[in-house]
Amino acid sequence: MGKSFRFLLFCLSILSVASWAVSTQQSRLLMDDFVGEYGDLAKNYTHVCHESRYALLGLDIKNFAFCDKSLSYEERAKDLVSRMTLQEKVMQSVHTASGVRRLGLPEYSWWSEALHGISNLGPGVFFDEAIPGATSFPAVILSTAAFNQTLWKTLGRVVSTEGRAMYNLGRAGLTFWSPNINVVRDTRWGRTQETSGEDPFTVGEFGVNYVRGLQDVEGTENVTDLNSRPLKVSSCCKHYAAYDIDAWLDVDRHTFDARVSEQDMKETFVSPFERCVREGDVSSVMCSFNQINGIPACSDSRLLKGVIRDEWDLHGYIVSDCYGLEVIVDNQNYLNDSKADAVAKTLQAGLDLECGHYYTDALNESVLTGKVSQYELDRALKNLYVLLLRVGYFDGIPAYESLGLKDICAADHIELAREAARQGIVLLKNDNEVLPLKPGEKITLVGPHANATQVMIGNYAGLPCKYVSPLEAFSAIANVTYATGCLDASCSNDTYFSEAKKAAKYAAVTIIFVGTDLSIEAEFIDREDFLLPGNQAELIKQVAEVSSGPVILVVLSGSNIDIAFAKNNPKISAILWVGFPGEQGGHSIADVVFGKYNPGGRLPVTWYEADYVDMLPMSSMSLRPVDELGYPGRTYKFFNGSTVYPFGYGMSYTNFSYSLTPSKISIDIDLNKFQKCRTVAYTEDQMAPSCPAVLLDDMSCDDTIEFEVAVTNVGRVDGSEVLMVYSLPPSGIVGTHIKQVIGFQKVFVAAGDTETVKFSMNACKSLRIVDSTGYSLLPSGSHTIRVGDDSNSASYSLRVKYNYN
């Protein structure tokens, strides 16, 4: 399937959702399905169990125990479900729940999105003249590049404030299916921009913090009964699991069977989801389209009930990716199941809610024919209604009922969008310290993204409050000449090159804005190469050749691009990667270029050279090298070849030095008679220790790694530094990672000053390896703790020793 055709399908799907949303706007207000004499009055109430509302509907609220606040949420949900007929239950099991008029239960749309701001993708949200937009923050990949947990949580808080305000105004639900916490195995994936990159630890950190920001009600974060913990809004971690391919050549996500080892599943693909549930207390998990080792993810009872519900103790519900059951039946033909068979299996596996219509089409038949018990349906619905009780759908949450129009596109929210983008911007090159520029200089802006607006907000975005393009932002600061060079990212010809070259020839500084857009990388559209689209590279070369002053390259993209030609071109003095920077992108880029902000972002994915895509197919799921096929490893953890820029790379307008002081350099562990030494494979030239490793499940795992890092700003400019902490396993272990991120912290240091940062982390989690059978082990021997990268780092050796009889 060609890219243009896939993009057409993508556009049609968006138009379909948009049309659906518009057609159902009048039913989106909470009480709009109750028409009649009191309909207009009833819909003024923002929660179900309001006594006056029931009176307006001609119902006595005292007759409905599910509205009795003295009862537990579990009791109330059970009462509500017990009052429904089988057909009524079935009609509540999909994302457009119909409600039950005789019970005073209105319809509810579960599908809202809030990946980096309130999105209009999905029928649960709509914008209109009253609310024309919401704050559109940078795409997640750029916010991740800030490596700042506080920022991520703050983004979640602000997004949930706007979402709750829109709910109060009848234009959004309370259940947002965000964030996307899939680890990026291959950066050809079109949805890389939606994610936090290739490192499982970083993805987990982002997920936990963003979820906490979305969900947490201040003062209730640590209540004992998590099933009754109130939520500001409900968040969803998706797509579970091993999902990171959409449409690559002839491989399609709807039919793709991800053949994944237990080692990679545990170490990489499910790790962020476990943290999202256990540490973030997320209230929903979405299962993915793909099959995993022959079984559709949404039909796998081991992955759903066994792991998410029982092992991780999810307090919430499990939902399918949209129309995922249709995929199982019509695309995957799994076990040649009928609709009734498929819905029975997914419900039994633990799928509480379907985004789609197969439950309403066939679940009634499944129950009546004995394929699945009505008890399973009751269980699923109770999970859903306990969640809606927690989020205030039935009773409201007083602290948020005053939120309204003033809380959407508020000035501090727009400023946060600007701050988030500039924190994430990565400085890749700065020869002769050409940056920052001085305001007032004569500048030429060229390239397809020099006047970017919609391109800046990327995938799963809503309608922004106001776009600020680079051209607008730079024009307010400098004397700007603009020449497009290419009309759009496809840059299909050189028609406008001469105009761009003429403008650059007489400029003090030329800034070239290039990159991708949603026609090149997005949901439904994976990339086939790592090159700049069309003739963009040629535009850069020709403009740089004739420019009379320094040339600065600004790259907008959701993932890596091989720009080695620009990196190595002495005519190009500086390079910035700015991701998809959100509605305030122009201001954020200008803030960095003119030195209002000192860049401190780091790359969250490896920037491979272009020939990497020729070395292995995107459909190969292994992260480790596959020697017999000649496949290299994936991500910084397993790839040891040359790169354009490595994971974690990023420069500053200043320089930093580190010194590291550990609290201890050895961990001695006494084993009892029930703890067994495990074998670990070593290279032939490396002697294995007498006790190579111990299973983590057999250990208390209460040892900690503690150290201090003194960070000195040895330059002339204030700035922020990301302290990236890695652990390196003992040398000689076969098949394990090269290194892995175990912590990070962003710290601001004034010029000439020193700041001390303390780190404390669990030894088992930080030093573990996962063997080929999927067991988590703590190996003995000399581990290395390193802060920083190869060019600027401090490290020490930490010995793990087992004492046993």
C-alpha positions, 0 to 999 in steps of 0.5 A, spaced: 500 500 500 503 506 497 504 512 502 499 517 499 493 511 499 495 510 506 494 517 508 488 518 504 485 512 508 488 516 514 484 523 512 478 519 511 478 516 518 479 523 521 473 526 517 469 520 519 470 521 526 469 529 525 462 527 522 460 523 527 462 528 533 458 533 529 452 529 528 452 527 535 453 534 539 447 535 541 447 529 545 453 530 548 451 534 554 450 530 560 442 530 560 441 531 552 438 524 551 432 526 556 427 530 551 421 532 553 417 537 558 423 538 562 429 536 558 432 543 557 432 544 565 435 537 566 441 537 562 444 543 566 446 538 571 453 536 571 452 529 575 447 524 575 445 523 582 442 530 583 436 530 587 433 536 583 435 533 576 431 526 578 425 530 580 425 534 573 425 527 570 419 525 574 423 520 578 424 519 586 432 519 587 431 515 594 428 509 590 435 508 587 441 505 591 446 507 586 445 514 588 446 513 596 452 516 598 452 512 604 454 506 600 461 504 598 462 505 590 462 497 590 455 497 593 452 502 588 455 499 582 452 493 584 446 496 585 445 499 578 447 493 574 442 489 578 437 493 576 438 492 568 436 487 563 441 483 559 439 488 553 440 494 557 447 491 560 449 490 553 448 497 551 452 500 556 458 495 554 461 499 548 464 506 548 457 510 546 453 507 552 446 508 551 444 509 558 437 507 561 432 512 561 427 508 566 433 509 571 435 516 570 442 514 567 444 518 561 448 516 555 455 517 556 461 517 551 467 514 554 472 516 548 476 522 549 483 523 548 488 528 551 495 526 549 498 533 549 492 537 550 484 536 549 484 532 542 478 532 538 479 526 535 474 521 538 466 522 539 467 524 546 470 531 545 467 537 540 469 544 539 464 550 537 463 557 537 463 557 545 469 553 546 473 554 539 480 551 542 484 548 547 491 549 549 495 544 544 502 542 548 508 539 544 508 532 541 510 527 547 516 526 544 519 533 545 516 534 552 520 527 553 526 530 551 526 535 557 527 529 561 523 533 567 518 529 571 515 535 574 514 538 567 510 532 565 506 532 571 504 539 570 502 538 563 497 532 566 494 537 571 493 543 566 490 538 561 486 535 566 483 542 568 481 544 561 478 537 560 474 538 566 472 545 564 470 542 558 466 537 561 462 542 565 460 545 559 458 539 556 463 538 551 468 532 553 467 526 557 471 524 564 475 518 561 481 520 556 484 515 553 491 517 554 498 517 554 501 512 549 506 508 553 509 504 547 516 503 547 519 505 540 523 499 538 524 502 531 523 509 529 520 508 522 514 507 526 509 513 524 507 514 532 513 515 535 511 522 536 506 520 540 511 516 545 516 517 550 521 514 545 526 508 546 528 507 553 523 503 557 525 507 564 524 513 561 517 511 558 515 509 564 517 515 568 513 519 563 507 515 564 507 515 571 508 522 572 503 524 566 497 519 569 498 522 576 498 529 573 491 527 570 488 523 575 490 525 582 486 529 586 490 533 591 490 530 598 487 523 596 493 521 592 495 516 598 488 513 600 488 506 603 482 504 598 484 505 591 478 503 589 474 509 592 480 514 590 477 520 587 480 522 580 480 529 577 479 525 570 480 518 568 487 516 564 488 510 560 495 507 558 495 504 551 496 500 547 498 494 551 502 490 548 508 490 543 505 495 539 509 499 534 508 498 527 502 501 523 503 500 516 510 498 513 510 496 506 505 490 506 505 489 514 499 492 517 497 493 524 491 489 523 494 483 521 501 483 524 503 478 529 508 480 533 513 474 535 516 476 541 520 473 546 519 473 554 525 476 555 523 482 551 516 482 553 518 483 560 524 487 559 521 492 554 514 492 552 510 491 558 515 494 563 512 501 562 505 498 563 507 495 569 509 502 572 503 505 570 499 501 573 503 500 580 506 506 581 501 511 577 495 507 579 492 509 572 484 507 572 484 504 565 489 500 560 487 499 552 489 493 549 492 493 542 490 491 535 496 486 534 497 479 535 502 477 540 505 470 539 499 468 535 494 471 540 490 477 539 492 482 545 485 483 547 483 476 547 489 474 551 486 472 558 493 471 561 495 478 559 489 481 561 486 478 567 492 474 569 497 480 569 493 487 569 488 485 573 491 480 578 498 481 578 498 488 577 492 489 581 489 494 576 483 499 579 479 501 573 477 498 567 480 495 560 478 497 554 479 495 547 483 499 541 477 502 537 474 497 533 479 492 535 474 486 536 472 487 528 479 486 527 480 480 531 474 477 527 474 480 520 482 481 519 485 476 523 480 471 523 482 468 529 480 461 530 475 462 525 470 465 531 464 468 529 462 475 533 459 471 538 465 467 539 469 473 539 466 477 544 465 471 549 472 470 549 474 477 550 469 478 555 472 472 559 479 474 558 478 481 562 476 486 557 471 490 560 469 495 555 469 495 547 471 501 543 466 499 537 460 495 536 461 488 536 459 487 544 452 490 542 451 486 536 453 479 539 454 479 546 446 478 548 447 472 543 453 470 547 450 470 553 443 467 551 447 461 548 452 460 554 458 462 550 459 467 556 456 468 563 452 474 565 456 474 571 462 476 566 458 482 564 456 484 570 463 484 573 465 488 567 460 493 568 461 494 575 468 496 574 466 501 569 461 504 574 466 504 580 470 508 575 465 513 573 463 514 581 470 515 582 471 520 577 465 524 580 460 522 574 454 520 579 456 525 585 460 531 582 467 533 585 466 540 588 473 542 587 472 542 580 465 544 579 467 552 578 472 550 572 469 553 566 471 557 560 476 561 564 480 555 565 481 553 557 486 557 554 488 561 560 494 565 559 498 561 564 496 554 560 499 558 554 505 560 557 506 552 559 506 550 552 511 555 550 515 553 556 514 545 555 517 546 548 523 550 549 525 545 555 525 539 550 528 543 544 535 539 543 541 543 540 545 538 536 550 543 533 553 550 535 560 551 531 563 557 533 558 559 538 554 562 533 548 561 537 544 565 540 543 570 535 543 577 537 536 581 536 535 586 530 539 582 525 537 581 518 535 574 518 532 570 512 527 564 514 527 559 508 524 552 508 517 548 508 516 549 515 518 556 516 511 559 517 509 552 520 502 552 524 498 546 523 504 542 522 507 544 529 501 540 533 502 533 530 498 527 531 492 526 536 491 534 537 485 538 538 484 545 536 489 550 539 488 556 542 492 560 537 498 558 533 504 562 533 509 560 527 516 561 527 515 567 521 511 570 526 515 570 532 522 571 529 518 577 525 517 580 532 524 580 534 528 581 528 528 584 521 526 578 517 526 576 509 522 570 508 522 565 502 519 558 502 524 554 498 519 548 498 511 549 499 510 543 503 514 537 507 514 533 500 518 538 497 517 535 490 520 540 486 526 545 486 521 551 483 522 556 489 529 554 490 532 560 486 528 565 491 530 562 497 537 562 495 537 569 493 534 571 500 539 567 503 545 571 499 544 577 502 542 575 509 546 576 516 543 569 518 539 564 514 535 559 518 532 553 514 526 550 517 525 543 514 522 536 517 516 532 516 509 532 517 503 528 518 503 525 511 510 522 512 509 520 519 503 519 523 498 513 525 497 509 519 503 511 516 510 508 518 516 511 514 520 507 509 527 511 510 530 516 515 531 521 509 528 528 509 522 528 504 523 530 497 528 535 495 529 538 502 536 536 503 538 539 496 534 545 498 539 545 504 545 544 500 544 549 495 542 555 500 547 553 505 552 554 499 550 561 497 549 564 504 553 570 506 552 569 513 552 563 518 546 558 516 542 555 522 538 548 520 531 547 524 528 540 524 521 539 525 519 531 526 517 526 530 523 522 530 530 521 527 532 523 520 539 522 517 542 529 517 549 527 517 550 531 511 548 537 514 552 535 521 558 535 517 557 541 512 562 547 515 557 552 512 551 549 517 553 552 523 548 550 528 542 545 528 536 544 532 531 539 533 524 542 535 520 536 534 513 538 533 513 544 538 505 545 539 501 551 538 507 556 541 512 553 537 514 559 534 515 563 540 519 557 543 524 556 537 525 564 537 526 564 545 532 558 544 535 562 537 535 568 541 538 566 547 532 567 552 532 560 553 538 556 554 537 549 550 537 543 555 533 538 551 536 531 550 534 526 544 529 520 547 531 516 541 537 514 537 538 518 530 541 512 526 544 513 519 540 512 513 542 505 511 540 502 518 533 501 515 536 496 510 539 492 515 533 489 518 526 489 517 521 493 521 517 487 522 523 483 526 521 484 533 527 482 537 531 488 540 538 484 541 542 483 535 540 477 531 547 474 528 544 469 524 540 474 520 545 479 520 540 484 524 543 489 528 541 491 535 535 496 536 535 502 541 541 505 545 541 498 549 543 493 544 545 497 538 553 498 538 554 501 531 555 508 528 549 513 529 548 520 527 546 522 534 546 517 540 540 517 545 541 522 550 545 527 546 544 534 547 548 541 547 548 547 551 550 554 550 554 553 557 558 547 559 558 543 565 562 538 569 561 533 574 564 530 580 560 523 583 561 521 591 558 514 592 555 512 599 558 505 598 561 501 593 559 494 594 553 490 596 554 484 600 548 479 600 547 473 605 543 468 602 539 463 606 538 455 604 532 457 600 536 462 595 539 458 589 545 461 585 542 462 577 547 460 571 548 466 567 552 465 560 559 469 559 563 470 554 569 464 553 574 469 555 570 471 561 570 467 568 563 466 571 563 468 578 562 462 583 555 465 584 553 468 578 546 471 579 540 470 584 532 470 582 529 477 584 523 473 586 527 470 591 530 476 594 527 482 599 530 487 594 531 492 599 538 494 598 539 501 595 544 505 590 545 512 593 550 517 591 551 525 590 553 528 584 556 535 584 554 539 577 558 545 576 556 550 570 563 552 568 561 556 562 558 564 562 551 562 561 546 560 566 543 553 564 539 547 565 543 540 565 540 533 565 543 528 569 542 521 566 544 515 570 546 509 567 548 502 569 552 498 566 552 490 567 559 486 569 563 485 563 562 478 559 555 477 560 552 474 554 546 477 551 544 483 556 544 490 555 550 495 553 547 500 558 540 502 561 537 508 564 536 507 571 534 515 573 535 522 571 534 529 574 534 536 570 537 541 574 538 548 573 545 551 575 547 559 574 554 560 571 559 559 575 555 555 581 555 548 583 549 544 585 549 538 588 543 532 586 542 526 591 540 520 587 537 513 591 534 508 587 533 500 588 539 496 587 535 490 584 531 494 579 537 498 577 542 493 576 537 487 574 538 483 567 533 479 564 535 472 561 533 469 555 527 465 559 524 471 562 527 471 569 529 477 572 536 476 575 541 480 580 548 478 577 554 478 581 560 482 580 562 489 578 557 493 575 558 501 573 554 507 575 555 512 570 552 519 570 553 523 563 555 520 556 561 518 553 564 526 552 562 528 559 561 523 565 563 521 572 562 514 574 564 508 579 564 501 580 559 498 584 560 490 586 555 485 588 557 479 592 553 473 594 555 470 601 552 463 601 554 456 604 
